[in-house]
Amino acid sequence: MVFQNYALYPTMTVRGNIEFGLKNKRVSRSEREKLVKDISEIVGLAPYLDKKPQSLSGGQPQRVALARAMVKKPKVFILDEPLSNLDAKLRNQMRTELIQLHKRLGTTFIYVTHDQVEAMSMGDEIVVMNKGVIQQADSPMRLYQNPQNLFTAQFIGTPAMNTIKLQDLKGMDVRSESPVEYIGFRPEQGLLNPDHQEEGLVLQGEILIRESLGAENIYQIRSKAGLFFVKTFLKPLEGANHVKVVVPYDQLFYFGSDGDRVYDVVIPARDLAAGGVLV
């Protein structure tokens, strides 16, 4: 177990913290020294074995907590938000190191986090939970591309999936066996001022906020149907604040009043013939 606050013994050195469990198991001194040496080299702690936890900095205490768990050679690691106390840069670095460590050990890691970036980048399988109830268990990309409910759809993705109440889309007509209450789409699926004809949901609105993140550009847009986000890549939109956004029909998601995904949705032929639904 690797705790969120590391739970290191402040009166012990790094070496003492790592080998504490081995002493309780009555592992011989020579075997303890070999294990501590091997593990400390893996996690980059060899120069710090004689230091106390309070003299460590950055991600070093987190490495001690990892080493203390690793030295027992467990079949399963349980990590409770181990990176939450680190700053953003160090968190990215330690995330990469944990991925490499997992591949090297070939051991099962159960990793608890509220950070979707950690979940998406590190997980082979993600279990999304809400109030103790499993919402969906799947691979990262299937969670993103095929969410089974509204909670999962809005938890995964930056910005989160846009969701608009069907009643606010006055010109939108959808037909299905299960009632549809919400329509959603990913920000990157919205085509901003497209220069070609595209069938889909057409939203007209005003750009309120522009965020340039280098290769990504995020726009918060206000329309008659409410606020939503659009993400574009590389070239930012210059000039006009009033824009048209087209979301292709095959990129729309539909959800019922209970939040569950609705799959059997049909767009009437008259809307398709018109080239889209203008809102």
N, C-alpha and C positions, 0 to 999 in steps of 0.2 A: 504494500500500500504506500502510495506517495501522496501526502496530504497537501492541502492548499497552502497551509502556513508552514510547511516543511517539518515542523515539530522536531527540530534538532536539539540535542542536549547541549546547553551552552557551556557547561563545565568540562566537556570532553573536546578533544581535538577532532579534526576531520577524520583521522585514522580511528579514533575511539568510537566516533559515531558510526562509521562504516562497519566496524567489526563487532559492535555491541551484540547484535543478534547471534553472531557466530560464537561469541563467548558463552551466551546463554545455552547454546546447543552443545557446548563443551567440545567444540572443534579444536584440534591441536594447534599450538602456536605456529608451527611451521606451515601448516595448511592455511591458517588465517592470514599469515603474512603474504603467502603466494596469492591468495584470492584478492586481498586488498590491493596488492601491487597490480595485478591484472586489471581489476575493475577501475582503479584510479587512473590508469593509463587510457582506458577506453573513454572515460568521461572527462579527461583533461585535468585531473586533480592531483597528479603526482607531485608537483612542486608545493602543494598546500597541505600535505598530510599532517604536519605538526602545528597547524594554525587552529585557532578557535573559531567557531562559526561567526562570532561578532566581528571578526577582522576580515571576513570575506566580503566580496562586492559583486554587483551585477547578478549573473545567473549562477554563481558558484554555490550558494546555499542549495539551490534547486538541484544542482549536480550531485551534491552530497546526499540529498534525500533519495535521488535516483540510485546512486551507488549503494546506499544502505539496503535498498530493496533488491538490486541486482546481485549483490554478493551472496544472497541466499539461493540463487538460481531457481526462482519460482517458475511454475508452469503458466501463471497468469499474473500480470501486473494490473493493479487498479490505481488510476491516477485521477485525483479529484481536483480539477481546475489548476494544474500545477504551474501554469504560466500567468495566472491572473495578477500576480503581484509584480510583474515585470513591466518595464516601459515598452512602447510599441516596437522600437528597433531591436531590443534584446529579445522580445517575444518572438519576432520573426526568425531571429538567429537560432533560438532554442527550439523552435518548431522544426526547423530544418534538421537540427541535430537529433531530435527525437525520432524523426522519420528515418534517418540513417541508422540510429540505434536499433529501432524496431526491425529493420531489414537485417541488421547484423546478428541480432539475437534470435530472430525467427520465433519469437514468443508472442502469445496473445496479449494484447494491450486493451484494457477496457478504460476508456478515456472520457471523463465527464467534463463538459464544457458548455457555456452559453454562447460561445463565440462561433458563429457559423463558418467563418473563414478557417478556423482551426479544424472544425468538423469536416468541411469539404476538402481541405488540402491533405489531411492526415488519415481520414477514415477509409477503410475498405468497405465497411458497412456502417451506416448511421441509423440509430434508433431515435426518432424525434418523439419527445414526450411533452405532454401538457397536463399539469396538475396530477402527475403520477400515472397518466393513461397514455399508452403507446399510440401515437397518431399514424406512424408509418415507419417501417424498417426496410431499408433498401440501400443500394449503392449510391454514392454521392450524385452522379449524373442522372440516375433515374429519379431521385428525389427532386432534382431541379427540373427535369424535362417532363416528368409525369407525376406531379403531386396528387395524392388521393383526396386531399381535403384543403380547406381554406387556410387552416393553421400552418400546415406544412408549406403551402405555396407562399405564404407571407413570411415565414421564418427563414427560408433559404433564398438567397439572392440579395445583391446590393446594387441599387435600392431594391426593396422588396417588390413582389409582384403588385402591379396596379390592380385594384378591384373597384368596380363601379356597380352600383345597384341598377338592376335592369330597368326599374321604374324611372330612373333618371336618364335613361337612353330612350327618349321619346320616339325616335324613328326606328328603334330596333325591334324586330319581330323574330323570336326564336320559338321553335316547337320541339317538345320532348315529352316523354311519358312522365318524367319527374319534373316538378316545377323548378324553374331556374330563378334564383334571386340575385345572384352576382355574376358579373362577367369580368374576367381577369386577363391580363397580358403582361409579359415581361417587358421592362423598359427598353431593352435593346431590340424588341420586335416592332416597336412603333417606328414607322417611316416618316421622317420629318421633311415636310415639303417635297414629296417625291416628284421627280420630273417625268414620270411615266404613269400610265393608268394602272391602278391596282385595285382589285376587288377586296373589299373589307369594310371594317368599321372606320368611319371618318370622323375625327374629332377636331373641331376648330377651337383655338384658344389663344391665350396670351402667355408668353414666357415671363415668369415671375423671378426666377433665380437661375443663374448659369454657373455651373461649377466646372472648371477645367482641371482635369487630373492628369495632364500630359497626353497620353494616348486615348484617354476617355473624356467625354464631355457629357455632363448630366444636366438636364433641364427640368425644372419644375414648372408645369403648365397648368393654368386655370382655364377650365372650359365650363359650359353650362351643365355638364354632367359631374363636375367636381374637379379636384386637384389630381394630377397624375404626373409620373416621371417618364422621361424619354432619355435613353442613353445612346450616344453616337460615338464613333471611333475616329481617331486621327484628326480630321479637319472639323473645327468648330463652326457653328452657324454664325454668320456675321449679319449685323444690321437688324432686320425686322424683328419685332417682338410678337407680332400676330402671325400664327403659323397654322398649318394644316397637318394633322398626324393621321396616317392611315395604318391600321392594324389588319393584316391579312386574316381572312376568316379562319385559315388553318392554324393560326397562332393564338386563337382565343381559347380561354378556359372557362368552363361554366360550373357554378356551384349552387347548391340548393340552400334553403333557409337554415338547415342544420349544419351547413358548412361542408357537407360531403360533395365530392366531385360528381357532376352529371355528364354522362358520356353520349347519350343518345339524342344529340341536338341536331336539328335540321334548320337551315336558313331557307326561307321561302324563295322559290325560283324568281319571283318578281324583284326581290332585293338583289339577287345575283345579276339579273339582267340589267338592273340600273347601275351596276358597277360598284355598289356599296351603299352603306347607310350613313347618311349625314346627320350629325348631332351638333 
